[in-house]
């Protein structure tokens, strides 16, 4: 009798183990669906000329991801890993956090934003973004960084500022290095070089004064290289330069094409700031009518090259002076808007000219007879592209 009871208990225990085992196997688990390397994280990679192709590749990954999430009615978990060699962290956010946030923003075009969780995974040798599927009831994925924070090479963000134009130098020209870095333990050393003149003060620091010979003119380029950071940082993160034109009769401050209102106002704001520093300077805006407008320069299958209307270039340029006078407070008597002829597309050049000096000559590239106009009502504000 005892033997039979013992066999029964053994069988019951075995059945319990099987049931528990099957229950464990049935427990939903998170799984990695996909991963990609494009996006923020590698030094300057996202801001390169092929960022549009990277954007297209990222969205292709995320579109497949969204379809699978909807099929399984699962949550999205996005883990971003920063690269071991990183440039300055924008807004003090880690690149892991920024990568995950970048993917979440694009995924929300195809999937419910509230069902997406982003995680900063730390660092790996190469920046990567992982896309995880987490079914209902499943635990979130575990992070798997492969590089310790103390082994990360944090690179700085460096730029140089100086006055872009000085009509007649009355003293040394000054240049300032602006360095931003998250590694506060490094004491950087600044090594400067100048294309002409002599550094009379500040070598080794973030600010220099450069003396130029009396009566000299031209362009002075100041270049700085900062040392103390990892040798693995890209050269673009450790060097910067600035250029000052001095002693010349006119200076081209900026040039832009048929851009949108906000972009144009930002350019004009910078232009006005430079002019307000010296009341002896005048503004000359030379505009060029385009052979065609922006759509001509893009390969849009549905767009035909849009020929200009007569008077359209003048109407487009007519908003520049009122903005400088009414919004930026410049003297209308010191602003001159001149038609320079024609170029391939509409262009505006912003020139600074000291009072009493000759203005710059226009430089058209298209002959007037080569410009073909279309019929229609003149539009004073052509559409932005």
Secondary structure, DSSP 8 states (H G I E B T S, - for coil): -HHHHHHHHHHHHHHHHHHHHHHHHHS---EEEEEE--STTSTTTTTSTTHHHHHHHHHHHHHHHHHHHHHHT-EEEEEEEEESEE---GGG--HHHHHHHHHHHHHTTTS-GGGEEEEEEEEESS-EEEEEEE-TT---------B-GGG-EE--EEEEEE-SEESS-SS-EEEEEEEE-S-TT---EEEEEESSSEEEE-TBSSEEEEE--TT--EEEEEEEEEESS-TTS-HHHHEEEEEEEES-SEEEEEEE-S--HHHHHHHHHHHHHHHHT-TTEEEEEEEEEESB-GGGGS--TT----B--TTHHHHHHHHHHHIIIIIT---GGGEEEEEEEEESS-EEEEEEEETTS--------B-GGG-----S---SS----
